[in-house]
């Protein structure tokens, strides 16, 4: 290689290499500092786009899990109300059966009918006042008086519909009917026995529908949880920095920087060599 004072090609080459090394070192330091492999679109444009979609899906799945747990709680609240109504109906069945017996006196019929009427009022209260949160009634005139759609996934298609509206109507009709079908006498009590049986069956049908929906929702929650775990792992693989790799790369670039600076110093001494020749 010729000696020239116009162009020190060795120095220029080393400077270019130092710039590249410095850039690589800066990237490694940025990744180690942020914990992310992708800190801007220039780091991995395609990877960033995929990671953004995965993150959006994960956020949606997180919200869907919240929705699902809220839906489960709402259905459990309604089921608890139906459970207590079943207990009340069982007592009403007992009263109607006792009243259907010919051994009762007028005073006993009065006492039994008084309790039966009070239980009917309590059934009406449960239907009107059972609520989920403040002001959200569930049964008569409430959420379950019509079909309810629960958003249980990150896409619009992932919906669980619960429809016990027909059961709510039947149960309400049964309670209204108890106003006339009481246990004031033996003949009425016999009619009431059948009415209570129908009422208990209607509650059972509603609880069965809720139970099936809750069981399905359990599986939905498990599936969405598994999908979210996989989605988060995929996004992490794209976005997160590998500290072992980046630490190794940082060390490598630091060594290259140190050696490059030393070599550049030697390369820049070429002019001194030329000056020595001229002085000679």
Residue frames as qw, qx, qy, qz and C-alpha x, y, z in Angstrom:
[[0.000, 0.890, 0.456, 0.000, 0.00, 0.00, 0.00],
 [0.418, 0.487, -0.023, 0.766, 1.39, 3.38, -0.99],
 [0.310, -0.509, -0.425, 0.681, 1.98, 6.17, 1.49],
 [0.116, 0.558, 0.389, 0.724, -0.10, 9.27, 0.79],
 [0.079, -0.212, -0.455, 0.861, -1.00, 12.43, 2.66],
 [0.347, -0.048, -0.307, -0.885, -4.07, 13.02, 0.48],
 [0.806, -0.168, -0.230, -0.519, -6.01, 9.94, 1.41],
 [0.119, -0.340, 0.880, -0.310, -5.49, 7.63, 4.38],
 [0.667, -0.075, -0.535, -0.513, -7.68, 4.75, 3.25],
 [0.487, -0.092, -0.816, 0.297, -6.81, 2.61, 6.24],
 [0.013, 0.101, 0.493, -0.864, -7.97, 5.28, 8.64],
 [0.507, 0.025, -0.173, -0.844, -11.20, 5.80, 6.71],
 [0.643, -0.062, -0.727, -0.233, -11.93, 2.07, 6.69],
 [0.357, -0.138, -0.762, 0.523, -11.31, 1.81, 10.41],
 [0.197, 0.062, 0.259, -0.944, -13.52, 4.85, 11.10],
 [0.618, -0.044, -0.416, -0.665, -16.37, 3.26, 9.16],
 [0.614, -0.113, -0.777, 0.076, -15.96, 0.06, 11.12],
 [0.158, -0.083, -0.600, 0.780, -15.92, 2.01, 14.38],
 [0.414, -0.019, -0.027, -0.910, -19.19, 3.71, 13.42],
 [0.709, -0.095, -0.580, -0.389, -20.80, 0.33, 12.75],
 [0.506, -0.083, -0.756, 0.406, -19.43, -1.07, 15.98],
 [0.050, 0.012, 0.397, -0.916, -20.64, 1.95, 17.93],
 [0.581, -0.074, -0.246, -0.772, -24.12, 1.54, 16.41],
 [0.715, -0.109, -0.683, -0.096, -24.20, -2.15, 17.35],
 [0.334, -0.049, -0.663, 0.668, -23.00, -1.34, 20.84],
 [0.279, -0.051, 0.157, -0.946, -25.72, 1.31, 21.18],
 [0.692, -0.117, -0.463, -0.542, -28.35, -1.23, 20.11],
 [0.624, -0.105, -0.738, 0.233, -27.14, -3.78, 22.65],
 [0.137, -0.031, -0.513, 0.847, -27.12, -1.18, 25.43],
 [0.453, -0.094, -0.091, -0.882, -30.62, 0.01, 24.48],
 [0.735, -0.140, -0.586, -0.310, -31.98, -3.54, 24.58],
 [0.517, -0.105, -0.700, 0.482, -30.32, -4.26, 27.90],
 [0.022, -0.020, 0.330, -0.944, -31.64, -1.00, 29.31],
 [0.554, -0.032, -0.105, -0.825, -35.23, -1.43, 28.12],
 [0.506, -0.045, 0.827, -0.240, -35.50, -5.20, 28.29],
 [0.716, 0.552, 0.292, -0.312, -36.95, -5.19, 24.78],
 [0.605, -0.010, 0.574, 0.552, -35.48, -6.58, 21.58],
 [0.225, 0.569, 0.494, 0.617, -37.69, -4.29, 19.51],
 [0.207, -0.522, -0.348, 0.751, -37.57, -0.67, 20.66],
 [0.311, 0.574, -0.084, -0.753, -38.58, 0.95, 17.38],
 [0.837, 0.452, 0.168, -0.259, -39.90, -0.14, 14.02],
 [0.440, 0.732, -0.515, -0.071, -36.40, -0.11, 12.50],
 [0.361, -0.447, 0.802, -0.163, -35.33, -2.90, 14.85],
 [0.147, 0.105, 0.965, 0.188, -37.76, -5.39, 13.28],
 [0.376, 0.063, -0.136, -0.915, -40.64, -3.89, 11.30],
 [0.626, -0.108, -0.658, -0.404, -42.41, -7.19, 10.59],
 [0.444, -0.165, -0.789, 0.392, -41.83, -8.47, 14.12],
 [0.065, 0.100, 0.363, -0.924, -43.24, -5.27, 15.60],
 [0.529, -0.033, -0.305, -0.791, -46.41, -5.55, 13.55],
 [0.647, -0.148, -0.741, -0.107, -46.94, -9.17, 14.60],
 [0.324, -0.131, -0.677, 0.648, -46.18, -8.33, 18.23],
 [0.245, 0.001, 0.132, -0.960, -48.69, -5.46, 18.17],
 [0.657, -0.115, -0.468, -0.580, -51.41, -7.78, 16.92],
 [0.609, -0.140, -0.753, 0.206, -50.53, -10.36, 19.55],
 [0.127, -0.053, -0.505, 0.852, -50.58, -7.71, 22.26],
 [0.452, -0.067, -0.101, -0.884, -54.00, -6.48, 21.13],
 [0.711, -0.141, -0.626, -0.286, -55.27, -10.05, 21.21],
 [0.471, -0.098, -0.714, 0.508, -53.84, -10.57, 24.68],
 [0.118, -0.010, 0.298, -0.947, -55.46, -7.36, 25.94],
 [0.619, -0.096, -0.321, -0.711, -58.80, -8.49, 24.50],
 [0.684, -0.116, -0.720, 0.013, -58.43, -11.91, 26.09],
 [0.227, -0.031, -0.616, 0.753, -57.69, -10.31, 29.45],
 [0.379, -0.015, 0.096, -0.920, -60.89, -8.25, 29.18],
 [0.693, -0.066, -0.552, -0.459, -62.80, -11.36, 28.05],
 [0.504, -0.094, -0.787, 0.344, -61.66, -13.23, 31.16],
 [0.069, 0.063, 0.432, -0.897, -62.92, -10.34, 33.28],
 [0.563, -0.005, -0.239, -0.791, -66.22, -10.46, 31.38],
 [0.655, -0.055, -0.736, -0.160, -66.47, -14.21, 31.84],
 [0.315, -0.113, -0.744, 0.579, -65.89, -14.04, 35.57],
 [0.273, 0.071, 0.217, -0.935, -68.49, -11.27, 35.86],
 [0.641, -0.007, -0.467, -0.609, -70.93, -13.36, 33.84],
 [0.539, -0.076, -0.824, 0.157, -70.27, -16.34, 36.08],
 [0.073, -0.113, -0.594, 0.793, -70.95, -14.26, 39.18],
 [0.447, 0.047, -0.065, -0.891, -74.16, -12.90, 37.68],
 [0.687, -0.047, -0.618, -0.380, -75.46, -16.36, 36.85],
 [0.424, -0.081, -0.798, 0.421, -74.46, -17.66, 40.28],
 [0.164, 0.046, 0.370, -0.913, -76.45, -14.81, 41.85],
 [0.639, 0.016, -0.268, -0.721, -79.52, -15.76, 39.85],
 [0.650, -0.009, -0.759, -0.047, -79.00, -19.44, 40.67],
 [0.179, -0.028, -0.714, 0.676, -78.74, -18.65, 44.39],
 [0.426, 0.037, 0.140, -0.893, -82.06, -16.82, 44.16],
 [0.730, 0.033, -0.493, -0.472, -83.63, -19.82, 42.45],
 [0.460, 0.045, -0.833, 0.303, -82.16, -22.09, 45.11],
 [0.099, 0.072, 0.581, -0.804, -83.88, -20.12, 47.88],
 [0.593, 0.091, -0.137, -0.788, -87.09, -20.07, 45.85],
 [0.640, 0.040, -0.749, -0.165, -86.88, -23.85, 45.64],
 [0.219, -0.043, -0.790, 0.571, -86.57, -24.04, 49.43],
 [0.353, 0.117, 0.272, -0.888, -89.62, -21.81, 49.77],
 [0.660, 0.111, -0.434, -0.603, -91.56, -23.87, 47.21],
 [0.459, 0.015, -0.879, 0.129, -90.71, -27.06, 49.09],
 [0.045, 0.150, 0.663, -0.732, -92.27, -25.57, 52.23],
 [0.509, 0.184, -0.050, -0.839, -95.31, -24.49, 50.19],
 [0.598, 0.081, -0.734, -0.312, -95.61, -28.04, 48.89],
 [0.257, -0.068, -0.860, 0.435, -95.49, -29.30, 52.44],
 [0.256, 0.186, 0.397, -0.862, -98.20, -26.86, 53.53],
 [0.592, 0.166, -0.338, -0.713, -100.42, -27.72, 50.54],
 [0.526, 0.027, -0.847, -0.071, -100.06, -31.44, 51.24],
 [0.089, -0.147, -0.764, 0.623, -100.91, -30.97, 54.92],
 [0.367, 0.221, 0.172, -0.887, -103.88, -28.78, 54.01],
 [0.549, 0.110, -0.610, -0.561, -105.18, -31.43, 51.61],
 [0.267, -0.084, -0.931, 0.234, -105.76, -33.75, 54.56],
 [0.421, -0.572, -0.476, -0.519, -109.25, -33.92, 56.07],
 [0.603, -0.423, -0.548, 0.396, -108.05, -33.71, 59.67],
 [0.271, 0.111, -0.136, 0.947, -107.49, -29.94, 59.70],
 [0.048, -0.722, -0.581, 0.372, -109.69, -27.50, 61.60],
 [0.256, 0.908, 0.241, 0.228, -110.65, -24.02, 60.43],
 [0.329, -0.905, 0.223, 0.152, -107.99, -22.47, 62.67],
 [0.679, -0.266, 0.535, 0.426, -105.32, -24.76, 61.20],
 [0.544, 0.576, 0.456, 0.406, -106.35, -23.81, 57.67],
 [0.002, 0.996, 0.064, 0.068, -106.12, -20.15, 58.62],
 [0.509, -0.720, 0.381, 0.276, -102.63, -20.62, 60.07],
 [0.682, 0.016, 0.579, 0.447, -101.38, -22.67, 57.10],
 [0.422, 0.752, 0.391, 0.322, -102.86, -20.25, 54.58],
 [0.171, -0.977, 0.074, 0.103, -101.31, -17.29, 56.41],
 [0.551, -0.507, 0.522, 0.408, -97.86, -18.87, 56.08],
 [0.615, 0.345, 0.591, 0.391, -98.52, -19.84, 52.47],
 [0.227, 0.934, 0.242, 0.135, -99.46, -16.25, 51.65],
 [0.324, -0.874, 0.280, 0.231, -96.33, -14.90, 53.37],
 [0.635, -0.200, 0.608, 0.432, -94.17, -17.32, 51.38],
 [0.505, 0.650, 0.482, 0.300, -95.85, -16.20, 48.17],
 [0.001, -1.000, -0.004, 0.024, -94.97, -12.59, 49.04],
 [0.495, -0.648, 0.471, 0.337, -91.37, -13.58, 49.65],
 [0.659, 0.216, 0.595, 0.407, -91.20, -15.29, 46.25],
 [0.312, 0.881, 0.291, 0.206, -92.44, -12.08, 44.65],
 [0.260, -0.930, 0.207, 0.160, -89.83, -10.08, 46.56],
 [0.636, -0.323, 0.562, 0.418, -87.02, -12.35, 45.40],
 [0.569, 0.493, 0.535, 0.383, -88.16, -12.11, 41.80],
 [0.146, 0.955, 0.190, 0.174, -88.36, -8.30, 41.98],
 [0.278, -0.932, 0.232, -0.006, -85.30, -7.50, 44.08],
 [0.851, -0.182, 0.311, 0.383, -82.58, -9.99, 43.17],
 [0.340, 0.933, -0.115, -0.038, -79.83, -7.87, 41.65],
 [0.835, 0.025, 0.030, 0.549, -76.22, -7.92, 40.52],
 [0.337, 0.087, -0.029, 0.937, -74.51, -4.77, 41.65],
 [0.107, 0.439, 0.391, -0.802, -76.36, -1.55, 42.28],
 [0.452, 0.505, 0.040, -0.735, -79.52, -1.18, 40.26],
 [0.381, 0.302, -0.748, -0.452, -79.05, -4.21, 37.98],
 [0.746, -0.042, 0.470, -0.470, -82.03, -6.47, 38.66],
 [0.077, -0.293, 0.906, 0.296, -81.83, -9.99, 37.26],
 [0.205, 0.278, 0.938, -0.013, -85.22, -11.68, 37.28],
 [0.221, 0.765, 0.604, -0.038, -88.60, -9.93, 36.84],
 [0.221, 0.971, 0.094, 0.012, -87.98, -7.02, 34.46],
 [0.414, -0.761, 0.411, 0.284, -84.23, -7.54, 34.80],
 [0.037, 0.582, -0.704, -0.405, -81.30, -8.83, 32.77],
 [0.150, -0.046, 0.977, 0.144, -82.53, -12.40, 32.43],
 [0.509, 0.512, 0.471, -0.506, -86.03, -11.29, 31.43],
 [0.673, 0.693, -0.146, -0.215, -84.52, -11.33, 27.92],
 [0.925, 0.156, -0.050, 0.343, -81.62, -13.15, 26.28],
 [0.291, -0.899, 0.263, 0.193, -78.22, -11.95, 27.55],
 [0.810, 0.492, -0.171, 0.269, -75.08, -12.01, 25.39],
 [0.579, -0.742, 0.235, 0.242, -71.79, -12.30, 27.27],
 [0.536, 0.760, -0.362, 0.065, -68.59, -11.33, 25.39],
 [0.836, -0.472, 0.277, 0.040, -66.25, -14.13, 26.44],
 [0.805, 0.070, 0.292, 0.512, -63.46, -13.87, 23.86],
 [0.262, -0.489, 0.183, 0.812, -61.22, -11.40, 22.06],
 [0.009, -0.073, -0.634, -0.769, -63.22, -11.60, 18.80],
 [0.480, -0.005, 0.052, -0.876, -66.80, -10.50, 18.18],
 [0.695, 0.001, -0.608, -0.384, -67.80, -14.07, 17.37],
 [0.419, -0.015, -0.822, 0.385, -66.88, -15.36, 20.83],
 [0.420, -0.300, 0.129, -0.847, -70.23, -14.80, 22.58],
 [0.131, -0.186, -0.953, 0.200, -72.09, -16.89, 25.14],
 [0.414, -0.304, -0.204, -0.834, -75.86, -16.32, 25.01],
 [0.042, -0.173, -0.891, 0.417, -77.96, -17.20, 28.04],
 [0.405, -0.204, -0.306, -0.837, -81.71, -17.19, 27.53],
 [0.140, -0.271, -0.905, 0.297, -83.96, -18.14, 30.47],
 [0.245, -0.034, 0.005, -0.969, -86.55, -15.47, 29.68],
 [0.621, -0.215, -0.560, -0.504, -89.30, -18.05, 29.08],
 [0.564, -0.238, -0.720, 0.328, -88.51, -19.63, 32.44],
 [0.086, -0.063, -0.350, 0.931, -88.65, -16.23, 34.16],
 [0.451, -0.129, -0.253, -0.846, -92.09, -15.66, 32.65],
 [0.675, -0.227, -0.674, -0.197, -93.35, -19.09, 33.74],
 [0.436, -0.182, -0.645, 0.601, -92.04, -18.64, 37.28],
 [0.100, 0.004, 0.163, -0.981, -93.63, -15.20, 37.54],
 [0.577, -0.180, -0.441, -0.664, -96.95, -16.58, 36.29],
 [0.622, -0.219, -0.741, 0.124, -96.75, -19.35, 38.90],
 [0.226, -0.133, -0.515, 0.816, -96.23, -16.87, 41.74],
 [0.336, -0.059, -0.086, -0.936, -99.17, -14.77, 40.54],
 [0.633, -0.175, -0.635, -0.407, -101.28, -17.91, 40.44],
 [0.414, -0.149, -0.777, 0.450, -100.58, -18.68, 44.08],
 [0.188, -0.071, 0.232, -0.952, -102.75, -15.69, 44.95],
 [0.729, -0.059, -0.164, -0.662, -105.76, -17.75, 43.98],
 [0.852, -0.001, -0.523, -0.011, -104.36, -21.26, 44.49],
 [0.160, -0.605, 0.554, -0.549, -103.87, -21.09, 48.23],
 [0.390, -0.052, -0.906, 0.156, -104.42, -23.56, 51.07],
 [0.350, -0.236, 0.250, -0.871, -107.48, -21.99, 52.69],
 [0.824, -0.043, 0.304, -0.475, -109.42, -25.26, 52.46],
 [0.684, -0.154, 0.701, 0.129, -108.98, -28.89, 51.51],
 [0.697, 0.589, 0.399, 0.084, -110.23, -28.63, 47.92],
 [0.260, 0.949, -0.177, 0.015, -108.11, -25.58, 47.10],
 [0.433, -0.664, 0.601, 0.097, -105.09, -27.19, 48.73],
 [0.786, 0.116, 0.584, 0.165, -105.36, -30.19, 46.39],
 [0.554, 0.802, 0.161, 0.155, -105.30, -27.85, 43.38],
 [0.089, -0.939, 0.333, -0.017, -102.40, -25.93, 44.91],
 [0.749, -0.346, 0.533, 0.187, -100.35, -29.11, 45.26],
 [0.736, 0.423, 0.410, 0.333, -100.26, -29.49, 41.47],
 [0.229, 0.955, 0.009, 0.188, -99.53, -25.77, 41.00],
 [0.415, -0.801, 0.424, 0.075, -96.56, -25.96, 43.36],
 [0.806, -0.045, 0.520, 0.280, -95.25, -29.02, 41.53],
 [0.575, 0.707, 0.260, 0.319, -95.38, -27.10, 38.25],
 [0.075, -0.978, 0.164, -0.106, -93.69, -24.12, 39.90],
 [0.637, -0.564, 0.493, 0.181, -90.86, -26.27, 41.27],
 [0.779, 0.257, 0.467, 0.329, -90.40, -27.83, 37.84],
 [0.367, 0.890, 0.106, 0.248, -90.16, -24.38, 36.21],
 [0.301, -0.884, 0.358, 0.011, -87.49, -23.32, 38.70],
 [0.775, -0.246, 0.533, 0.232, -85.62, -26.57, 38.06],
 [0.689, 0.570, 0.328, 0.305, -85.69, -25.93, 34.32],
 [0.117, 0.970, -0.113, 0.178, -84.29, -22.42, 34.79],
 [0.514, -0.712, 0.475, 0.060, -81.54, -23.68, 37.11],
 [0.840, 0.075, 0.473, 0.254, -80.69, -26.47, 34.68],
 [0.539, 0.772, 0.147, 0.304, -80.24, -23.94, 31.87],
 [0.132, -0.938, 0.289, -0.141, -78.10, -21.71, 34.07],
 [0.740, -0.454, 0.483, 0.113, -76.04, -24.69, 35.22],
 [0.811, 0.350, 0.345, 0.318, -75.34, -25.75, 31.64],
 [0.316, 0.897, -0.025, 0.308, -74.26, -22.20, 30.77],
 [0.394, -0.836, 0.374, -0.080, -72.02, -21.99, 33.84],
 [0.842, -0.173, 0.461, 0.220, -70.38, -25.31, 33.02],
 [0.669, 0.607, 0.223, 0.366, -69.78, -24.15, 29.46],
 [0.034, 0.961, -0.142, 0.234, -68.38, -20.87, 30.77],
 [0.692, -0.595, 0.387, 0.131, -65.92, -22.77, 32.97],
 [0.798, 0.142, 0.420, 0.407, -64.49, -24.41, 29.85],
 [0.375, 0.851, 0.145, 0.337, -64.49, -21.08, 28.01],
 [0.305, -0.919, 0.245, -0.053, -62.50, -19.44, 30.81],
 [0.770, -0.347, 0.462, 0.271, -59.97, -22.29, 30.77],
 [0.711, 0.437, 0.376, 0.404, -59.61, -22.10, 27.00],
 [0.184, 0.940, 0.024, 0.288, -59.20, -18.32, 26.90],
 [0.519, -0.787, 0.325, 0.073, -56.67, -18.52, 29.75],
 [0.799, -0.085, 0.465, 0.371, -54.65, -21.07, 27.78],
 [0.539, 0.681, 0.283, 0.406, -54.83, -18.96, 24.62],
 [0.097, -0.980, 0.095, -0.143, -53.77, -15.85, 26.50],
 [0.682, -0.567, 0.398, 0.234, -50.79, -17.71, 27.96],
 [0.737, 0.194, 0.459, 0.457, -49.70, -18.82, 24.49],
 [0.307, 0.870, 0.210, 0.324, -50.31, -15.36, 23.02],
 [0.323, -0.924, 0.202, 0.015, -48.25, -13.68, 25.73],
 [0.748, -0.329, 0.457, 0.351, -45.44, -16.18, 25.19],
 [0.637, 0.492, 0.395, 0.443, -45.45, -15.53, 21.43],
 [0.088, 0.963, 0.050, 0.249, -45.36, -11.76, 21.95],
 [0.558, -0.761, 0.299, 0.143, -42.57, -12.17, 24.49],
 [0.798, -0.005, 0.422, 0.430, -40.49, -14.20, 22.05],
 [0.464, 0.689, 0.279, 0.483, -40.74, -11.35, 19.56],
 [0.065, -0.928, -0.024, -0.366, -40.38, -8.35, 21.85],
 [0.657, -0.737, 0.149, 0.051, -38.25, -9.35, 24.83],
 [0.290, 0.766, -0.569, 0.076, -34.49, -9.02, 24.80],
 [0.948, -0.103, -0.252, 0.162, -32.37, -12.11, 25.36],
 [0.315, -0.916, 0.250, -0.015, -30.04, -10.88, 28.08],
 [0.788, -0.281, 0.439, 0.329, -27.48, -13.62, 27.51],
 [0.638, 0.491, 0.368, 0.464, -27.23, -12.79, 23.81],
 [0.115, 0.942, 0.082, 0.305, -27.27, -9.02, 24.31],
 [0.537, -0.790, 0.269, 0.127, -24.68, -9.12, 27.10],
 [0.774, -0.066, 0.448, 0.442, -22.42, -11.20, 24.91],
 [0.475, 0.688, 0.317, 0.448, -22.97, -8.83, 22.00],
 [0.165, -0.981, 0.037, -0.098, -22.25, -5.79, 24.20],
 [0.666, -0.572, 0.374, 0.298, -18.97, -7.33, 25.37],
 [0.711, 0.254, 0.454, 0.473, -18.01, -8.14, 21.79],
 [0.286, 0.851, 0.225, 0.378, -18.75, -4.63, 20.56],
 [0.378, -0.912, 0.148, 0.060, -16.86, -3.06, 23.47],
 [0.727, -0.306, 0.441, 0.428, -13.79, -5.15, 22.59],
 [0.566, 0.508, 0.424, 0.491, -14.13, -4.16, 18.94],
 [0.004, 0.980, 0.101, 0.173, -14.44, -0.51, 19.93],
 [0.539, -0.758, 0.287, 0.229, -11.31, -0.66, 22.08],
 [0.696, -0.071, 0.514, 0.496, -9.29, -2.45, 19.42],
 [0.431, 0.723, 0.397, 0.366, -10.65, -0.18, 16.68],
 [0.139, -0.990, 0.037, -0.002, -9.61, 2.95, 18.56],
 [0.615, -0.552, 0.434, 0.358, -6.12, 1.50, 19.06],
 [0.643, 0.233, 0.548, 0.482, -5.80, 0.56, 15.38],
 [0.243, 0.906, 0.274, 0.212, -7.11, 3.97, 14.32],
 [0.344, -0.890, 0.211, 0.212, -4.39, 5.59, 16.38],
 [0.632, -0.247, 0.565, 0.470, -1.78, 3.51, 14.57],
 [0.511, 0.567, 0.531, 0.369, -3.35, 4.26, 11.19],
 [0.050, 0.988, 0.140, 0.051, -3.32, 7.98, 11.87],
 [0.514, -0.688, 0.324, 0.397, 0.42, 7.82, 12.56],
 [0.737, 0.381, 0.391, 0.397, 1.01, 7.32, 8.81],
 [0.222, 0.943, 0.050, 0.244, 1.35, 11.08, 8.34],
 [0.460, -0.811, 0.350, 0.088, 4.10, 11.08, 10.92],
 [0.799, -0.056, 0.486, 0.351, 5.89, 8.39, 8.91],
 [0.533, 0.706, 0.275, 0.376, 5.67, 10.55, 5.77],
 [0.117, -0.979, 0.126, -0.108, 6.99, 13.54, 7.69],
 [0.681, -0.536, 0.435, 0.244, 9.97, 11.45, 8.80],
 [0.746, 0.302, 0.427, 0.413, 10.67, 10.54, 5.17],
 [0.291, 0.894, 0.139, 0.311, 10.58, 14.19, 4.12],
 [0.361, -0.894, 0.265, 0.004, 12.85, 15.22, 6.92],
 [0.806, -0.239, 0.437, 0.321, 15.27, 12.49, 5.97]]
